[in-house]
């Protein structure tokens, strides 16, 4: 899996490509944890998952862990450009109750 991070004010934008699974989740989690520790002002996580083709339970666990941290900071979690397969996995896992889905990163940035 490939990913890229960008800071935009109090938001961390994570752009993902490939599969977020048992093999790729640990490194992704380490990087997110480091960024959250380094940038204590980050309150929102915007995950651009347009290029994400698959996510398994370990990937969902990483996302859920960051969501809990965002809650403590008073922030929110967003998924942007989820393809139908990934959106279905996220929704079946209950993320529609704790996160917002959007078609555009710029729309999310304007709203927060």
PyMOL commands that set and color helices and strands:
alter all, ss='L'
color gray80, all
select helices_A, chain A and resi 25-38+57-72+84-92+95-97+105-111
alter helices_A, ss='H'
color red, helices_A
select strands_A, chain A and resi 2-8+11-20+44-55+76-80+99-102
alter strands_A, ss='S'
color yellow, strands_A
deselect
rebuild
show_as cartoon
